[in-house]
Amino acid sequence: MTIMLGSEKEDLLIKGKEILSESNRVIESRSFSDCLKTIRETPVDIIVIEYDFLKNEQSGAAQSFERLKTIRPGARLVLMTSPNEIRETIGLIKHGVDDYLSHPVDPLEIKALSEKLWNQELKSQELKDLRDQFWGADSQEMTLTSSSKMQEVYSNVKDVAPTESSVLILGETGVGKGLLAKLIHSHSLRKNKAFIHVHCGAITDSLLESELFGHEKGAFTGAEKRKVGKFELADRGTIFLDEVSTLSPSAQIKLLQVLQDGMFQRVGGESDVKVDVRVISATNEDLAIKCDKGEFRRDLFYRLNVFPIEIPPLRDRINDIEQIIEIILKRLNKVNLKNVEGIEANLLNSLKAYQWPGNIRELENVIERAFIIEKSNRLTERSFPQEMIRQNKDQVSNNINLSVSLAEARNELVNNFEKTYIESLLSSTHGKIAEAARLADISERQLNNLMNKHRIYKDDFKKLKKSQLD
C-alpha cells in the first residue's frame, strides 16, 4: 500500500519512512500545500498527517480536512496531534477522520495503526464484493451509483427482495419506479415466475376490476366469455400496481381482501379464487394524506406500506447522469445498429446543471432524440434543444473557478450551494431550526453541523423577522 506521511518533524519522517518502507511505499510531505500536491498526483491508501497542518490553514481544520477528502475520498486518514488538542481531533473524527495518534508519536505506532486500517479496508472491500454478487449479471450496470441516496435504495432492495413482504415504491413521475419493481422481482424467490405490470391510472374505473380480478361470462354487457384477471396471471409470481393511488373504492376493497386472505371473486362470480401473489405497488402521491382525506383506505395503506422505498429525483443524484446516459446509448446502439459512444464534456456539464423535472424518463427522451439527430460518434450540443444548453451553460460558466483543480472547484460549488440553501431555508422559517430541518429532510443535528460549517447563525434570521415586523 501507499502511505503519505506529513510532518514538519524531520526525525519522525526519517524514522517513520525507515519502518514503514519495509512493506509499503512511503511518500513524505513537509507542509499542507505539499500534501495536497502529493495526493493529487499520486494515489494513496493512507494519509498520516500532522493536525497542525490542518488547523494552521486560513480556512480552518474542518475545511482543510474536507479538501483532503475531496481529492482522495477513498483514502484512510490518521491525524497526529498533541494531547491538549485531542478534543478538537475527536471533533474531526465525526467528519470522517479514521483515527489519531498523540505526540510523542512512535513510528511503530504508525505502522501498527496503518496495518489495522488497511486490514479493515480489505475486509470492507470483501464485504462489498460479496454484496455485489447479489446482483444478477444484467443488473450490475444499473445498480452502479455515486449517490448515497441511491446506494440506500439498492441496499433496501437487497434486504427486501428475498422476502415475501409487500413493497411500496415512492417517487416523482419518471424516476424509474417500474425498473425498481422489476429489480426486486428478478432478485426474489419468485424470479422464475410471472411479473405482471398493471398501470392502474391508465384503466377506466369501469374496467379496472375486470382487468385485475377477471370476470365471468355474462357479468356485464359484452362479457361473452370468462376472462382471467391479472392477479390470476401473476399466481406464484409478482404483480406490480403502478399509480396504486388511483384505485377506485371497490377495487381497494378487493385488493385488501387479496392481501389479507389471498382470495377474491371475479366480477359477476360467486366462488372464491385463491392465488399466491406478491404485491409491489408504486405512487407519486402521499397516500397518508389521501387517507386523511378519506380518498384511500387506511387499512389498505398499511398492507401496502410494509416496506416503503423512496427513489430520489434525478436532480438529487446528478452525478449519476453520465452512467445513465451510457446505459441508454448502449441500448440505442444495439436496437438501431448505430455507434454513438459517450458525450462531450461541456455538454455533460450543461446536462448536470439542468433540473430535469421529468426525471430519468425526460433524460431518456432527450438522449433518444439526440441519438437520432447526431452525425458523429459522440453526443454533441448541436443535437440537443438549444434553450436547454444555453440556459445551463450560462449557469455553469458563471459558477466555475478555473484557478483551482476540478476536485476543489466541485467542492467549492457544493459548499456555495449548501450555504445559499441553508440561508434561504432559515430565512423562510425565520430561524426556526426544527421547521428548517423538516423542510430540508435532515436531522436538526445535521442542520446545526452545516450551520457551523458555513458560520451561519440562527439569530440573524430571527432579527430579520423582527425588522420585517417593525
VEXDREN-2710 file (C-alpha; in Angstrom, 1 decimal):
% VEXDREN-2710
k/r/px/py/pz
1/MET/0.0/0.0/0.0
2/THR/1.0/3.7/-0.4
3/ILE/1.2/5.8/2.7
4/MET/1.7/9.6/2.7
5/LEU/3.5/10.8/5.9
6/GLY/3.0/14.5/6.5
7/SER/5.0/16.2/9.3
8/GLU/7.4/19.1/10.0
9/LYS/9.4/16.8/12.4
10/GLU/12.4/15.6/10.4
11/ASP/13.2/12.8/12.9
12/LEU/9.7/11.4/12.6
13/LEU/9.8/11.5/8.8
14/ILE/13.2/9.7/8.7
15/LYS/12.3/7.0/11.3
16/GLY/8.7/6.6/10.0
17/LYS/9.9/6.1/6.5
18/GLU/12.5/3.6/7.6
19/ILE/10.0/1.4/9.5
20/LEU/7.1/1.8/7.0
21/SER/9.1/1.2/3.9
22/GLU/9.7/-2.4/4.8
23/SER/6.3/-3.4/3.2
24/ASN/4.9/-0.1/1.8
25/ARG/5.6/2.8/-0.5
26/VAL/6.1/5.9/1.7
27/ILE/5.8/9.5/0.4
28/GLU/6.9/12.4/2.7
29/SER/5.3/15.8/2.9
30/ARG/6.5/18.7/5.0
31/SER/3.6/21.1/4.5
32/PHE/-0.2/21.1/3.9
33/SER/0.2/22.5/0.4
34/ASP/2.8/19.8/-0.3
35/CYS/0.3/17.2/1.0
36/LEU/-2.4/18.5/-1.4
37/LYS/0.0/18.4/-4.4
38/THR/1.2/14.9/-3.5
39/ILE/-2.3/13.3/-3.2
40/ARG/-3.4/15.0/-6.4
41/GLU/-0.5/13.4/-8.3
42/THR/-0.3/10.1/-6.5
43/PRO/-3.0/7.6/-5.4
44/VAL/-2.5/7.0/-1.7
45/ASP/-4.2/4.4/0.5
46/ILE/-3.5/6.0/3.9
47/ILE/-2.7/9.6/4.8
48/VAL/-0.9/10.2/8.2
49/ILE/-0.7/13.9/8.8
50/GLU/0.0/16.5/11.5
51/TYR/-3.1/18.1/12.9
52/ASP/-1.1/21.4/12.9
53/PHE/-1.1/21.3/9.1
54/LEU/-4.9/21.5/9.1
55/LYS/-5.6/24.0/11.8
56/ASN/-2.9/26.5/10.6
57/GLU/-4.6/26.9/7.3
58/GLN/-6.6/30.0/6.8
59/SER/-9.8/28.0/6.0
60/GLY/-9.6/26.1/9.3
61/ALA/-9.1/22.5/10.2
62/ALA/-12.5/21.2/9.1
63/GLN/-12.4/22.9/5.7
64/SER/-8.8/21.7/5.2
65/PHE/-9.8/18.2/6.0
66/GLU/-12.6/18.4/3.5
67/ARG/-10.1/19.4/0.8
68/LEU/-8.1/16.2/1.6
69/LYS/-11.3/14.0/1.4
70/THR/-12.4/15.7/-1.8
71/ILE/-9.2/14.9/-3.6
72/ARG/-8.8/11.4/-2.2
73/PRO/-12.2/10.3/-0.9
74/GLY/-11.2/6.6/-0.6
75/ALA/-8.0/7.2/1.5
76/ARG/-7.9/6.4/5.2
77/LEU/-6.8/9.4/7.3
78/VAL/-4.9/9.5/10.5
79/LEU/-4.1/12.7/12.5
80/MET/-1.0/13.1/14.6
81/THR/-1.8/15.6/17.4
82/SER/-0.7/16.9/20.8
83/PRO/-2.5/15.6/23.9
84/ASN/-4.1/19.1/24.6
85/GLU/-5.7/19.0/21.1
86/ILE/-7.4/15.6/21.4
87/ARG/-10.9/17.2/21.8
88/GLU/-10.6/19.1/18.5
89/THR/-9.3/16.0/16.8
90/ILE/-12.2/13.9/18.0
91/GLY/-14.5/16.5/16.5
92/LEU/-12.9/15.8/13.1
93/ILE/-13.4/12.1/13.6
94/LYS/-17.2/12.8/13.4
95/HIS/-16.5/14.2/9.9
96/GLY/-14.6/11.1/8.7
97/VAL/-11.1/11.0/10.2
98/ASP/-10.4/7.3/10.8
99/ASP/-8.1/7.5/13.8
100/TYR/-5.4/9.6/15.6
101/LEU/-2.1/9.4/17.4
102/SER/-0.9/11.7/20.1
103/HIS/2.6/13.0/20.5
104/PRO/5.2/11.9/21.1
105/VAL/4.4/9.5/18.2
106/ASP/6.3/6.3/17.9
107/PRO/6.8/5.3/14.2
108/LEU/6.0/1.7/15.3
109/GLU/2.5/3.0/16.3
110/ILE/2.1/4.5/12.9
111/LYS/3.0/1.1/11.4
112/ALA/0.6/-0.8/13.6
113/LEU/-2.3/1.6/13.0
114/SER/-1.7/1.6/9.3
115/GLU/-1.8/-2.2/9.2
116/LYS/-5.0/-2.2/11.2
117/LEU/-6.7/0.4/8.9
118/TRP/-5.5/-1.5/5.8
119/ASN/-6.9/-4.8/7.1
120/GLN/-10.2/-3.0/7.8
121/GLU/-10.2/-1.7/4.2
122/LEU/-9.6/-5.2/2.8
123/LYS/-12.5/-6.6/4.9
124/SER/-14.7/-3.8/3.8
125/GLN/-13.8/-4.5/0.1
126/GLU/-14.5/-8.2/0.6
127/LEU/-18.0/-7.4/2.0
128/LYS/-18.6/-5.0/-0.9
129/ASP/-17.6/-7.7/-3.4
130/LEU/-20.0/-10.2/-1.6
131/ARG/-22.8/-7.7/-1.7
132/ASP/-22.1/-7.0/-5.4
133/GLN/-22.5/-10.7/-6.1
134/PHE/-26.1/-10.4/-5.0
135/TRP/-27.0/-8.6/-8.3
136/GLY/-27.5/-10.6/-11.4
137/ALA/-25.3/-10.0/-14.4
138/ASP/-28.0/-7.9/-16.2
139/SER/-28.4/-5.7/-13.1
140/GLN/-24.7/-4.9/-12.3
141/GLU/-24.6/-1.8/-14.5
142/MET/-28.0/-0.5/-13.4
143/THR/-27.0/-0.6/-9.7
144/LEU/-23.8/1.4/-10.1
145/THR/-24.2/4.8/-8.5
146/SER/-22.3/7.5/-6.7
147/SER/-25.4/8.8/-5.0
148/SER/-25.6/7.9/-1.3
149/LYS/-29.4/8.1/-1.6
150/MET/-29.5/5.6/-4.4
151/GLN/-27.0/3.4/-2.5
152/GLU/-29.5/3.3/0.3
153/VAL/-32.3/2.4/-2.2
154/TYR/-30.3/-0.5/-3.5
155/SER/-29.4/-1.6/0.0
156/ASN/-33.1/-1.7/0.8
157/VAL/-33.8/-3.7/-2.3
158/LYS/-31.2/-6.3/-1.2
159/ASP/-32.9/-6.6/2.2
160/VAL/-36.5/-6.9/0.9
161/ALA/-36.1/-8.8/-2.4
162/PRO/-35.7/-12.3/-0.9
163/THR/-38.7/-11.8/1.4
164/GLU/-42.4/-12.1/0.7
165/SER/-43.3/-8.6/2.1
166/SER/-45.3/-6.1/0.2
167/VAL/-43.3/-3.1/-1.1
168/LEU/-44.5/0.4/-1.7
169/ILE/-42.2/2.4/-4.1
170/LEU/-42.4/6.2/-3.8
171/GLY/-41.1/8.9/-6.0
172/GLU/-41.9/11.6/-8.6
173/THR/-43.1/10.7/-12.1
174/GLY/-40.3/9.3/-14.3
175/VAL/-37.8/8.3/-11.6
176/GLY/-37.8/4.6/-12.5
177/LYS/-40.3/3.0/-10.1
178/GLY/-41.2/0.3/-12.7
179/LEU/-37.5/-0.6/-13.2
180/LEU/-37.0/-0.9/-9.4
181/ALA/-40.1/-3.2/-9.1
182/LYS/-38.6/-5.4/-11.8
183/LEU/-35.2/-5.4/-10.0
184/ILE/-36.9/-6.6/-6.7
185/HIS/-38.8/-9.3/-8.6
186/SER/-35.7/-10.5/-10.5
187/HIS/-33.8/-10.9/-7.2
188/SER/-36.6/-12.6/-5.3
189/LEU/-37.5/-16.3/-4.9
190/ARG/-40.3/-15.7/-7.5
191/LYS/-37.9/-14.6/-10.2
192/ASN/-38.7/-17.6/-12.5
193/LYS/-42.5/-16.8/-12.3
194/ALA/-44.6/-14.1/-13.9
195/PHE/-44.0/-10.4/-13.3
196/ILE/-47.3/-8.6/-14.2
197/HIS/-47.3/-4.8/-14.6
198/VAL/-50.6/-3.0/-14.2
199/HIS/-50.9/0.8/-14.7
200/CYS/-53.9/1.5/-12.5
201/GLY/-54.3/5.1/-13.7
202/ALA/-54.4/4.0/-17.4
203/ILE/-57.6/1.8/-17.0
204/THR/-61.1/3.3/-16.5
205/ASP/-62.9/2.6/-13.3
206/SER/-65.5/0.5/-15.0
207/LEU/-62.9/-1.9/-16.5
208/LEU/-60.3/-1.8/-13.7
209/GLU/-61.8/-4.6/-11.5
210/SER/-62.3/-6.8/-14.6
211/GLU/-58.6/-6.2/-15.5
212/LEU/-57.3/-7.0/-12.0
213/PHE/-59.7/-9.8/-11.0
214/GLY/-61.2/-11.1/-14.2
215/HIS/-65.0/-11.6/-14.9
216/GLU/-67.4/-14.4/-15.5
217/LYS/-69.4/-14.8/-18.8
218/GLY/-72.4/-12.5/-18.8
219/ALA/-71.2/-10.4/-15.9
220/PHE/-71.9/-7.3/-17.9
221/THR/-72.7/-6.2/-21.5
222/GLY/-70.0/-7.5/-23.8
223/ALA/-68.7/-10.2/-21.4
224/GLU/-69.1/-13.0/-23.8
225/LYS/-66.8/-15.4/-22.0
226/ARG/-64.8/-15.8/-18.8
227/LYS/-61.8/-13.6/-18.5
228/VAL/-58.8/-14.4/-16.3
229/GLY/-57.5/-11.3/-14.4
230/LYS/-54.0/-10.0/-13.8
231/PHE/-53.9/-11.5/-10.3
232/GLU/-54.6/-15.0/-11.6
233/LEU/-51.9/-14.5/-14.3
234/ALA/-49.5/-13.4/-11.5
235/ASP/-50.2/-16.5/-9.4
236/ARG/-46.9/-17.6/-7.6
237/GLY/-45.2/-14.6/-9.1
238/THR/-45.3/-10.8/-8.6
239/ILE/-47.9/-8.1/-9.6
240/PHE/-46.8/-4.5/-9.8
241/LEU/-49.6/-2.0/-9.3
242/ASP/-48.3/1.3/-10.7
243/GLU/-50.1/4.5/-9.6
244/VAL/-52.0/2.5/-7.0
245/SER/-53.4/5.7/-5.6
246/THR/-55.9/5.9/-8.5
247/LEU/-57.7/2.6/-7.5
248/SER/-61.5/3.0/-7.1
249/PRO/-63.0/2.4/-3.7
250/SER/-64.5/-1.0/-4.7
251/ALA/-61.1/-2.1/-6.2
252/GLN/-59.4/-1.1/-3.0
253/ILE/-61.7/-3.4/-1.0
254/LYS/-61.0/-6.4/-3.3
255/LEU/-57.2/-5.7/-3.2
256/LEU/-57.4/-5.6/0.6
257/GLN/-59.1/-9.0/0.6
258/VAL/-56.3/-10.4/-1.7
259/LEU/-53.6/-9.1/0.6
260/GLN/-55.3/-10.4/3.8
261/ASP/-56.6/-13.8/2.6
262/GLY/-55.1/-14.5/-0.8
263/MET/-58.6/-14.8/-2.3
264/PHE/-61.0/-12.8/-4.4
265/GLN/-64.1/-13.2/-6.6
266/ARG/-64.2/-12.5/-10.3
267/VAL/-66.6/-9.8/-11.4
268/GLY/-70.1/-11.5/-11.6
269/GLY/-68.7/-14.6/-9.9
270/GLU/-69.7/-16.2/-6.6
271/SER/-66.9/-18.7/-6.0
272/ASP/-63.6/-17.7/-4.4
273/VAL/-60.4/-17.7/-6.4
274/LYS/-57.2/-18.4/-4.4
275/VAL/-53.9/-17.0/-5.5
276/ASP/-50.3/-16.7/-4.2
277/VAL/-49.1/-13.3/-5.3
278/ARG/-46.5/-10.8/-4.1
279/VAL/-47.7/-7.2/-4.4
280/ILE/-45.4/-4.4/-5.3
281/SER/-47.1/-1.0/-5.6
282/ALA/-46.0/2.5/-6.6
283/THR/-47.3/6.0/-6.4
284/ASN/-46.1/9.6/-6.8
285/GLU/-48.7/10.8/-4.3
286/ASP/-48.7/10.9/-0.5
287/LEU/-51.1/8.0/0.4
288/ALA/-51.1/9.1/4.1
289/ILE/-52.6/12.4/3.1
290/LYS/-55.1/10.7/0.8
291/CYS/-56.1/8.5/3.8
292/ASP/-56.7/11.6/5.9
293/LYS/-58.9/13.0/3.2
294/GLY/-60.9/9.7/3.0
295/GLU/-59.7/9.1/-0.6
296/PHE/-57.8/5.9/0.2
297/ARG/-58.4/3.1/2.7
298/ARG/-56.1/3.3/5.7
299/ASP/-56.2/-0.4/6.3
300/LEU/-55.1/-1.0/2.7
301/PHE/-52.4/1.6/3.0
302/TYR/-50.9/-0.2/6.0
303/ARG/-50.9/-3.5/4.0
304/LEU/-49.2/-1.9/1.0
305/ASN/-46.7/0.1/3.1
306/VAL/-45.0/-2.8/4.8
307/PHE/-41.6/-1.9/3.3
308/PRO/-41.5/1.6/1.7
309/ILE/-38.7/2.6/-0.7
310/GLU/-38.4/6.2/-1.9
311/ILE/-36.4/6.9/-5.1
312/PRO/-34.8/10.3/-5.2
313/PRO/-35.4/12.6/-8.2
314/LEU/-32.7/12.9/-10.8
315/ARG/-31.7/16.4/-9.7
316/ASP/-30.7/14.8/-6.3
317/ARG/-28.4/12.3/-8.0
318/ILE/-26.9/14.4/-10.7
319/ASN/-23.5/12.7/-10.7
320/ASP/-25.2/9.5/-12.0
321/ILE/-26.2/11.2/-15.2
322/GLU/-23.1/10.1/-17.2
323/GLN/-23.6/6.5/-16.1
324/ILE/-27.3/6.6/-17.1
325/ILE/-26.5/8.1/-20.5
326/GLU/-24.0/5.3/-21.2
327/ILE/-26.7/2.7/-20.4
328/ILE/-29.2/4.5/-22.7
329/LEU/-26.7/4.7/-25.5
330/LYS/-25.8/1.0/-25.3
331/ARG/-29.5/0.1/-25.6
332/LEU/-30.0/2.5/-28.5
333/ASN/-26.8/1.4/-30.3
334/LYS/-28.0/-2.2/-30.1
335/VAL/-31.5/-1.6/-31.3
336/ASN/-30.6/0.9/-34.1
337/LEU/-27.3/-0.6/-35.3
338/LYS/-25.6/2.7/-34.8
339/ASN/-22.5/3.6/-32.9
340/VAL/-22.7/6.7/-30.7
341/GLU/-20.4/6.3/-27.7
342/GLY/-20.1/8.9/-24.9
343/ILE/-20.8/12.6/-24.6
344/GLU/-18.8/15.8/-24.9
345/ALA/-17.6/17.2/-21.5
346/ASN/-19.1/20.7/-22.0
347/LEU/-22.5/19.1/-22.9
348/LEU/-22.3/16.9/-19.8
349/ASN/-21.8/19.9/-17.6
350/SER/-24.9/21.6/-19.1
351/LEU/-27.0/18.5/-18.6
352/LYS/-25.9/18.3/-15.0
353/ALA/-26.9/21.9/-14.4
354/TYR/-30.4/21.2/-15.8
355/GLN/-33.2/20.5/-13.2
356/TRP/-34.8/17.5/-15.0
357/PRO/-38.4/17.9/-13.9
358/GLY/-39.3/14.8/-15.9
359/ASN/-36.5/12.8/-14.2
360/ILE/-35.0/9.8/-16.0
361/ARG/-37.9/9.5/-18.4
362/GLU/-37.2/13.0/-19.7
363/LEU/-33.5/12.3/-19.9
364/GLU/-34.2/9.1/-21.9
365/ASN/-36.4/11.1/-24.4
366/VAL/-33.8/13.9/-24.8
367/ILE/-31.0/11.3/-25.3
368/GLU/-33.0/9.3/-27.8
369/ARG/-33.8/12.4/-29.9
370/ALA/-30.2/13.5/-29.8
371/PHE/-29.1/9.9/-30.8
372/ILE/-31.3/10.1/-33.9
373/ILE/-30.0/13.5/-34.9
374/GLU/-26.3/13.0/-34.1
375/LYS/-24.0/12.6/-37.1
376/SER/-20.7/12.0/-35.2
377/ASN/-19.8/9.1/-32.8
378/ARG/-20.3/11.3/-29.7
379/LEU/-23.3/13.2/-28.4
380/THR/-22.7/17.0/-29.1
381/GLU/-24.5/20.2/-28.2
382/ARG/-26.0/20.6/-31.7
383/SER/-28.2/17.6/-31.2
384/PHE/-29.9/18.9/-28.0
385/PRO/-32.5/21.6/-27.5
386/GLN/-30.5/24.8/-27.6
387/GLU/-32.6/26.6/-25.0
388/MET/-31.6/23.8/-22.5
389/ILE/-27.9/24.1/-23.5
390/ARG/-27.8/28.0/-23.4
391/GLN/-29.6/28.3/-20.1
392/ASN/-27.4/25.8/-18.3
393/LYS/-24.1/26.7/-20.0
394/ASP/-24.5/30.2/-18.6
395/GLN/-25.2/28.9/-15.2
396/VAL/-22.2/26.5/-15.2
397/SER/-19.8/29.1/-16.6
398/ASN/-20.8/31.8/-14.1
399/ASN/-20.1/29.5/-11.1
400/ILE/-16.8/27.9/-12.1
401/ASN/-13.4/28.9/-10.5
402/LEU/-10.8/28.0/-13.1
403/SER/-7.9/28.8/-10.8
404/VAL/-8.2/25.6/-8.8
405/SER/-8.3/21.9/-9.6
406/LEU/-11.5/20.1/-10.8
407/ALA/-12.0/18.4/-7.4
408/GLU/-11.6/21.7/-5.5
409/ALA/-13.8/23.6/-7.9
410/ARG/-16.5/20.9/-7.4
411/ASN/-16.1/21.2/-3.6
412/GLU/-16.3/25.0/-3.8
413/LEU/-19.6/24.8/-5.8
414/VAL/-21.1/22.3/-3.4
415/ASN/-20.1/24.5/-0.4
416/ASN/-21.5/27.6/-2.0
417/PHE/-24.8/25.9/-2.8
418/GLU/-25.1/24.4/0.7
419/LYS/-24.5/27.9/2.3
420/THR/-27.1/29.6/0.0
421/TYR/-29.6/26.8/0.5
422/ILE/-29.3/26.9/4.3
423/GLU/-29.5/30.7/4.4
424/SER/-32.6/30.7/2.2
425/LEU/-34.2/27.9/4.3
426/LEU/-33.6/29.7/7.6
427/SER/-34.9/33.0/6.1
428/SER/-38.1/31.2/5.1
429/THR/-38.6/29.8/8.6
430/HIS/-37.3/32.9/10.4
431/GLY/-34.6/30.9/12.2
432/LYS/-36.7/28.0/13.4
433/ILE/-34.3/25.1/13.4
434/ALA/-36.9/22.3/13.8
435/GLU/-39.0/23.6/10.9
436/ALA/-36.0/24.2/8.7
437/ALA/-34.6/20.7/9.3
438/ARG/-38.1/19.2/8.5
439/LEU/-38.2/21.1/5.2
440/ALA/-34.7/20.0/4.2
441/ASP/-35.5/16.4/5.2
442/ILE/-32.4/16.2/7.5
443/SER/-32.0/16.0/11.3
444/GLU/-31.6/19.1/13.4
445/ARG/-28.1/17.8/14.3
446/GLN/-27.2/17.7/10.6
447/LEU/-28.6/21.2/10.1
448/ASN/-26.6/22.6/13.0
449/ASN/-23.4/20.9/11.7
450/LEU/-24.0/22.6/8.3
451/MET/-24.6/26.0/10.0
452/ASN/-21.4/25.6/12.0
453/LYS/-19.5/24.7/8.9
454/HIS/-20.7/27.8/7.0
455/ARG/-20.8/30.1/10.0
456/ILE/-24.5/30.7/9.8
457/TYR/-26.3/31.9/12.9
458/LYS/-30.0/31.4/13.5
459/ASP/-30.3/34.7/15.5
460/ASP/-29.5/36.6/12.3
461/PHE/-32.7/35.3/10.8
462/LYS/-34.8/35.9/13.9
463/LYS/-33.6/39.6/13.8
464/LEU/-34.6/39.6/10.1
465/LYS/-38.1/38.7/11.1
466/LYS/-38.3/41.3/13.8
467/SER/-37.1/44.0/11.4
468/GLN/-39.7/43.0/8.9
469/LEU/-42.4/43.2/11.5
470/ASP/-41.1/46.7/12.6
END
